């Protein structure tokens, strides 16, 4: 203690040392000093050195905000003012945030993508990984937005992207793309899937990725070869990916897939573009001479008149057609030259189908074929009855073609036939064949017999790949019969 009980003078910090906005700090033991804090500073200590009034740049370095590059944010010009102000502050501090001005917003979006870290590993240099988040409602693109090769990537853009040149996605693996509305006055391509640059695993490929959108719309009702959604495997394969939206409208061709280049494939994809309307061609699946264009699945909803609904060039694909348009007869399905072994399941009788393939292996199922399985007079079938599973014969019970393979091991039993009318003067029979031979599961229909008939006694074991067929034997005499359904249990 000092004199009279006061602390020693060396332990006293004088008030005169404390100007406005000053604090007390000690950088060495027992030696506190006054530290002035300038405006827009925060007290802290960097990786080295003393306690300091740190700038925002120094704070950014300390908090490693610049290393958050695995997620980048792009803020629309119409975002709330408070959001843009905060984003601008973060951007100034070096965080991976970009603020758009409503003019050529693809510049900021492209910069955000380019700032993501490289994937590394076997991926080609420049293959990006991470997440892009677009916040706000409306982004205006003056030129094409070009998303480079990516892997383990998410692109979240659920607002409206107005573009005169569209959006192109390059090579991709394990990526998810979410688009709100892609809208523009373009005579080009709305959304183009075009894997043409080396990317994941050092390949040109679009694989195991998902693309979703609300609407791809052309505001000027495009002509001159415009396409809403184009899948282009010319330079790189498109494999095992999903493309799904709510609608595409206003382009000359609403959806188009091109032929794969040499040694490439367009294989195993699921395409559900939503409602298709206001265009010339709804879907052009492939081009003349298609090869490697196979094994894809489509769910197509026609909501307006189209000159051609579906134009098919590939093979071994499945198409489900639904129409909510009363004039759906103007949306025909055409199997083009070379198309083979495709299955079309139409939910409307008003669609029309033309097979110009020249191979006669494409199949169509419509409500008509479901309701009246077979209607015959004598030995001639008049209703659409034949198909990959049910066929009629006269005379010998032998038919070596048009079987379908059993999809798994199981038991076929409980054959049920419903007959609404029968004026035949002879006996006919319904027979289940396995491997082009009788299985014992069968039912004889007597002359004039109607109602529900069944064979619930016999059954037959099948293994994966066994060829099965239902044959209907006709008497060849006078009269007619209408079989409204044939069913069999597969357990």
C-alpha positions in Angstrom: 0.0 0.0 0.0 1.1 3.5 -0.6 1.0 6.4 1.8 -2.2 6.9 3.7 -3.6 3.5 2.4 -3.7 4.5 -1.4 -2.4 2.1 -4.1 1.1 2.8 -5.4 1.2 5.4 -8.1 2.5 2.8 -10.6 -0.8 0.8 -10.2 -3.0 3.7 -11.1 -4.3 4.3 -14.7 -5.1 8.0 -15.1 -8.4 9.0 -16.5 -6.6 11.5 -18.7 -5.3 8.5 -20.8 -8.9 7.5 -21.8 -10.1 9.5 -24.7 -13.4 8.7 -26.3 -13.9 5.1 -27.6 -10.9 3.8 -25.7 -10.6 0.6 -23.7 -7.9 -0.9 -21.4 -5.8 -3.7 -22.8 -2.6 -5.5 -21.6 -0.3 -7.1 -24.1 2.4 -7.9 -21.5 2.0 -8.8 -17.8 1.1 -6.1 -15.4 1.2 -3.3 -18.1 -2.3 -2.3 -19.1 -2.5 0.4 -21.8 -5.2 2.4 -23.4 -6.4 1.0 -26.8 -8.5 3.4 -29.0 -11.2 1.7 -31.1 -11.8 3.4 -34.5 -15.1 3.3 -36.2 -16.2 0.0 -37.8 -13.6 -2.0 -35.9 -14.0 -4.9 -33.5 -11.6 -5.9 -30.6 -9.8 -9.2 -31.1 -6.5 -10.9 -31.5 -5.2 -12.2 -34.8 -3.3 -15.5 -35.2 -0.2 -13.6 -34.1 0.4 -10.2 -32.4 -1.4 -8.2 -29.8 -4.9 -7.3 -28.9 -6.1 -5.0 -31.7 -9.0 -3.0 -33.1 -9.4 -5.4 -36.1 -10.7 -4.4 -39.5 -13.4 -6.4 -41.3 -10.8 -7.8 -43.6 -8.7 -9.0 -40.7 -11.8 -10.4 -39.0 -12.7 -12.3 -42.2 -9.2 -13.9 -42.2 -9.6 -14.8 -38.6 -13.0 -16.4 -39.0 -12.0 -18.1 -42.3 -15.1 -16.8 -44.0 -13.3 -16.9 -47.4 -12.9 -20.7 -46.9 -16.7 -21.2 -46.8 -16.4 -21.6 -50.6 -18.1 -25.0 -50.6 -21.3 -22.9 -50.4 -21.7 -19.7 -52.4 -24.7 -17.3 -52.3 -26.0 -15.1 -55.1 -28.6 -12.4 -54.1 -31.1 -11.1 -56.6 -31.6 -7.4 -57.2 -35.2 -7.6 -56.0 -34.3 -9.2 -52.7 -35.3 -7.3 -49.6 -33.1 -4.3 -48.8 -31.9 -5.7 -45.4 -30.8 -8.9 -47.1 -28.8 -7.1 -49.8 -27.2 -4.8 -47.2 -26.1 -7.7 -45.1 -24.9 -9.6 -48.2 -22.9 -6.6 -49.4 -21.2 -6.4 -46.0 -20.3 -10.0 -46.2 -19.1 -9.6 -49.7 -16.9 -6.7 -48.7 -15.5 -8.8 -45.9 -14.5 -11.5 -48.4 -17.3 -14.0 -47.9 -18.5 -16.1 -50.9 -21.5 -13.8 -51.5 -22.4 -12.0 -54.7 -25.1 -9.3 -55.1 -26.8 -8.9 -58.5 -27.9 -5.6 -60.1 -30.6 -7.0 -62.4 -28.5 -6.6 -65.5 -26.4 -9.5 -66.8 -26.8 -11.4 -63.6 -25.1 -14.4 -65.1 -21.8 -12.6 -64.4 -22.4 -12.9 -60.6 -23.8 -16.4 -60.8 -20.9 -17.5 -63.0 -18.4 -15.9 -60.6 -20.0 -17.8 -57.7 -19.7 -21.1 -59.5 -16.1 -20.4 -60.5 -15.2 -19.6 -56.9 -16.3 -23.1 -55.7 -13.4 -25.5 -54.8 -12.2 -28.1 -57.3 -13.4 -31.6 -56.7 -9.9 -33.1 -56.9 -9.2 -36.8 -57.0 -9.8 -38.5 -60.4 -12.0 -35.6 -61.6 -10.6 -33.4 -64.3 -9.1 -30.0 -63.3 -11.8 -27.4 -63.0 -14.5 -29.8 -61.9 -16.4 -27.9 -59.2 -18.0 -29.3 -56.0 -20.2 -27.6 -53.4 -23.4 -25.7 -53.4 -24.8 -22.6 -55.2 -27.8 -20.9 -53.6 -29.7 -18.1 -55.4 -31.7 -16.0 -53.0 -34.5 -13.6 -54.1 -37.0 -13.8 -56.9 -35.8 -12.6 -60.3 -32.5 -13.0 -62.0 -32.0 -11.4 -65.5 -29.5 -13.2 -67.8 -28.2 -11.3 -70.8 -26.3 -14.3 -72.2 -26.2 -18.1 -71.6 -25.4 -19.3 -68.1 -22.8 -22.1 -68.5 -22.5 -24.4 -65.5 -19.1 -26.1 -65.8 -18.4 -29.8 -65.0 -19.4 -30.6 -61.4 -19.5 -33.5 -58.9 -21.2 -33.7 -55.5 -22.9 -30.5 -56.3 -26.2 -28.7 -55.6 -27.5 -25.8 -57.7 -30.5 -24.2 -55.9 -32.2 -21.5 -58.0 -35.9 -21.6 -57.2 -36.7 -18.1 -58.4 -37.2 -16.9 -62.0 -34.3 -16.9 -64.4 -35.1 -14.7 -67.4 -32.7 -15.6 -70.2 -32.4 -14.8 -73.9 -29.9 -17.6 -74.4 -30.9 -20.2 -71.9 -28.9 -22.4 -69.5 -26.4 -25.1 -70.3 -25.3 -27.9 -67.9 -22.0 -29.6 -68.7 -20.6 -32.9 -67.3 -22.1 -33.9 -64.0 -22.1 -36.7 -61.4 -24.1 -37.0 -58.2 -25.5 -33.5 -58.7 -28.9 -31.9 -58.0 -30.3 -28.9 -59.9 -33.4 -27.1 -58.7 -34.8 -24.4 -61.0 -37.9 -22.3 -60.5 -39.0 -20.7 -63.8 -36.7 -20.5 -66.8 -38.3 -17.9 -68.8 -37.3 -15.9 -71.9 -37.8 -14.8 -75.4 -35.3 -17.2 -76.9 -35.3 -18.9 -80.3 -32.6 -21.2 -78.9 -32.7 -23.7 -76.1 -34.3 -23.1 -72.7 -32.3 -25.8 -70.7 -29.5 -27.7 -72.5 -27.9 -30.8 -71.0 -24.6 -31.0 -72.9 -21.7 -33.0 -71.3 -18.9 -31.9 -73.6 -16.1 -31.2 -71.2 -13.9 -33.6 -69.2 -15.2 -33.6 -65.6 -16.1 -36.3 -63.1 -13.7 -39.3 -63.2 -12.1 -37.4 -66.1 -15.0 -38.3 -68.3 -17.5 -36.4 -70.5 -20.7 -37.7 -68.9 -23.9 -36.6 -67.2 -24.7 -39.4 -64.8 -26.6 -40.1 -61.5 -27.9 -36.5 -61.4 -31.3 -34.9 -60.9 -32.7 -31.9 -62.7 -36.0 -30.3 -61.5 -37.9 -27.2 -62.6 -41.2 -25.5 -62.3 -41.6 -24.1 -65.8 -39.5 -23.8 -68.9 -41.3 -21.1 -70.9 -40.8 -19.2 -74.2 -42.7 -16.0 -74.1 -42.7 -15.4 -77.8 -43.9 -18.9 -78.9 -40.6 -19.9 -80.3 -40.0 -21.2 -83.9 -37.0 -21.8 -86.0 -35.8 -24.9 -84.2 -36.3 -23.7 -80.6 -36.3 -26.4 -77.9 -37.5 -26.2 -74.3 -35.4 -29.0 -72.8 -32.7 -30.7 -74.9 -30.6 -33.7 -73.8 -27.5 -33.8 -76.0 -25.3 -36.9 -75.7 -23.3 -36.0 -78.9 -20.1 -35.5 -77.0 -20.7 -37.3 -73.7 -23.1 -40.0 -72.4 -26.3 -39.2 -70.5 -26.9 -42.0 -68.0 -29.2 -42.9 -65.1 -30.4 -39.4 -64.5 -33.8 -37.9 -63.7 -35.4 -34.8 -65.5 -38.6 -33.7 -64.0 -40.7 -30.5 -64.1 -44.2 -29.1 -63.9 -44.5 -27.8 -67.5 -42.7 -26.8 -70.7 -44.4 -24.6 -73.2 -43.9 -22.1 -76.1 -41.1 -23.8 -78.0 -41.2 -25.3 -81.4 -40.1 -28.6 -79.9 -40.8 -28.9 -76.2 -38.5 -31.8 -75.4 -35.8 -33.2 -77.6 -33.0 -35.8 -77.2 -30.3 -36.2 -79.7 -28.4 -39.3 -80.8 -25.4 -40.3 -78.9 -22.0 -39.8 -80.5 -19.8 -42.8 -81.4 -19.4 -45.2 -78.5 -21.6 -43.1 -76.2 -25.0 -43.8 -74.7 -28.4 -42.2 -73.8 -29.4 -44.9 -71.3 -31.5 -45.5 -68.2 -32.9 -42.0 -67.8 -36.3 -41.0 -66.4 -38.0 -38.0 -68.1 -41.1 -36.5 -66.7 -41.3 -32.9 -68.2 -44.8 -32.2 -66.8 -47.5 -30.6 -68.9 -46.6 -30.1 -72.5 -48.4 -27.4 -74.6 -48.2 -24.6 -77.1 -45.6 -26.0 -79.5 -45.4 -28.1 -82.7 -43.7 -31.3 -81.4 -44.2 -32.4 -77.8 -41.3 -34.9 -77.7 -38.7 -35.9 -80.2 -36.9 -38.9 -78.7 -33.8 -39.4 -80.8 -33.1 -38.9 -84.5 -32.9 -41.0 -87.6 -30.3 -43.8 -87.3 -30.4 -43.8 -83.5 -27.9 -46.1 -81.8 -27.2 -46.3 -78.1 -30.5 -44.5 -77.5 -32.2 -47.2 -75.3 -33.8 -48.2 -72.1 -35.3 -44.9 -71.0 -38.6 -44.2 -69.3 -41.0 -41.3 -70.0 -44.1 -39.9 -68.4 -45.7 -37.4 -70.7 -48.8 -35.1 -70.1 -50.3 -33.4 -73.1 -52.2 -30.3 -72.1 -52.6 -28.7 -75.5 -52.7 -29.4 -79.2 -49.5 -30.5 -80.8 -48.9 -31.5 -84.4 -46.9 -34.5 -83.2 -47.1 -35.7 -79.6 -44.2 -38.2 -79.5 -41.8 -39.0 -82.3 -39.8 -42.1 -81.3 -36.5 -43.2 -82.9 -34.8 -45.2 -80.1 -35.5 -48.7 -78.7 -36.5 -50.6 -75.6 -38.0 -47.5 -73.9 -41.3 -47.1 -72.0 -43.7 -44.2 -72.6 -46.7 -43.4 -70.4 -49.1 -40.8 -72.1 -51.7 -38.8 -70.3 -53.8 -36.1 -71.8 -55.9 -33.4 -70.2 -56.7 -31.8 -73.5 -60.0 -32.5 -75.3 -58.3 -32.3 -78.7 -55.7 -34.9 -77.9 -56.3 -36.7 -81.2 -54.1 -34.0 -82.7 -51.1 -35.3 -80.6 -50.2 -38.6 -82.4 -47.4 -40.9 -81.4 -45.2 -41.9 -84.3 -42.7 -44.8 -84.3 -40.1 -43.5 -86.7 -37.9 -45.7 -89.0 -35.6 -47.9 -86.9 -37.6 -47.6 -83.6 -37.9 -51.0 -82.1 -39.2 -52.8 -79.0 -40.8 -49.7 -77.4 -43.9 -49.8 -75.2 -46.4 -47.0 -75.1 -49.1 -47.0 -72.5 -51.7 -44.3 -73.3 -54.4 -43.2 -70.8 -56.6 -41.9 -73.6 -58.4 -43.5 -76.6 -58.2 -40.3 -78.6 -54.5 -40.5 -79.2 -53.4 -41.9 -82.6 -50.5 -44.2 -83.3 -48.4 -44.6 -86.4 -45.7 -47.3 -86.8 -43.3 -46.3 -89.5 -40.4 -48.3 -88.0 -40.6 -51.2 -90.5 -39.8 -53.7 -87.7 -43.2 -54.1 -86.1 -41.9 -54.7 -82.6 -43.3 -51.6 -80.9 -46.3 -52.1 -78.6 -49.2 -49.8 -77.7 -51.6 -50.3 -74.8 -54.7 -48.1 -74.6 -58.0 -48.2 -72.6 -59.6 -50.0 -75.6 -57.2 -52.9 -75.3 -57.8 -53.1 -71.6 -61.6 -53.0 -71.8 -62.2 -55.4 -74.7 -59.3 -57.9 -74.8 -60.7 -59.8 -77.8 -63.7 -59.6 -80.0 -63.8 -62.1 -82.9 -66.1 -63.4 -85.6 -65.2 -66.9 -86.6 -61.4 -66.8 -86.9 -61.0 -63.1 -87.5 -60.2 -60.6 -84.7 -61.9 -57.2 -85.0 -60.9 -55.4 -81.7 -57.4 -54.5 -80.7 -56.5 -57.8 -79.0 -53.0 -58.9 -79.8 -50.0 -57.8 -77.8 -47.0 -59.1 -76.0 -49.0 -61.4 -73.7 -52.4 -62.4 -75.3 -52.8 -63.7 -78.9 -55.4 -65.8 -80.7 -54.8 -68.8 -82.9 -56.8 -71.2 -85.0 -56.1 -74.9 -85.3 -52.9 -76.0 -83.6 -52.0 -74.4 -80.3 -48.5 -73.3 -81.3 -47.1 -69.8 -81.2 -43.4 -69.3 -80.8 -43.2 -65.5 -81.0 -44.6 -62.6 -79.0 -43.9 -64.1 -75.5 -42.9 -62.0 -72.5 -40.3 -63.2 -70.0 -41.3 -63.8 -66.4 -39.7 -61.0 -64.3 -39.0 -63.3 -61.3 -39.5 -66.7 -59.8 -43.1 -67.4 -59.0 -46.3 -69.3 -59.5 -49.0 -68.5 -62.1 -52.5 -69.6 -61.1 -56.2 -68.6 -60.9 -57.0 -68.0 -64.5 -60.2 -65.9 -64.8 -62.0 -65.0 -68.1 -65.0 -62.7 -68.4 -67.2 -63.0 -71.5 -69.8 -60.4 -72.3 -71.2 -61.9 -75.5 -70.8 -65.2 -77.3 -72.6 -66.4 -80.5 -69.9 -68.9 -81.6 -71.2 -72.2 -82.9 -68.2 -74.1 -81.6 -65.9 -74.4 -78.6 -63.0 -72.1 -77.9 -60.3 -72.2 -75.2 -58.0 -70.0 -73.2 -54.5 -71.5 -72.5 -51.5 -70.4 -70.6 -48.3 -71.4 -72.3 -44.8 -71.5 -70.8 -41.7 -71.9 -73.0 -44.0 -72.3 -76.0 -45.7 -75.3 -74.5 -49.0 -76.0 -72.6 -48.8 -75.4 -68.8 -52.0 -77.1 -67.9 -53.6 -73.8 -66.8 -56.5 -73.5 -69.2 -60.3 -73.1 -69.6 -62.6 -74.3 -72.3 -65.5 -72.0 -73.4 -68.5 -73.8 -74.7 -70.6 -72.5 -77.7 -72.7 -69.5 -76.5 -71.3 -69.5 -73.0 -70.9 -66.1 -71.3 -70.2 -64.8 -67.8 -67.1 -65.4 -65.6 -65.2 -68.7 -66.1 -62.1 -69.8 -64.2 -59.4 -72.4 -63.7 -58.6 -72.3 -60.0 -57.2 -75.8 -59.9 -54.1 -75.8 -62.0 -50.9 -73.7 -61.5 -47.5 -73.6 -63.0 -44.1 -72.7 -61.6 -41.9 -70.2 -63.5 -38.4 -68.9 -63.1 -36.9 -65.6 -64.2 -36.8 -65.4 -67.9 -39.4 -68.2 -68.7 -41.4 -67.1 -71.7 -45.1 -67.0 -71.1 -48.1 -66.3 -73.3 -51.9 -66.6 -73.2 -53.3 -68.2 -76.3 -57.0 -68.1 -77.3 -58.0 -70.9 -79.6 -60.9 -70.1 -82.0 -63.2 -72.7 -83.5 -63.1 -71.2 -87.0 -66.9 -71.4 -87.5 -69.7 -68.8 -87.5 -70.6 -66.4 -84.7 -68.6 -64.0 -82.5 -67.3 -63.7 -79.0 -66.3 -60.7 -76.9 -63.9 -61.4 -74.0 -63.8 -58.3 -71.8 -60.9 -59.4 -69.5 -58.4 -62.2 -68.8 -56.5 -62.2 -65.6 -54.1 -64.5 -63.8 -52.4 -64.4 -60.4 -48.6 -64.2 -60.2 -47.4 -65.2 -56.8 
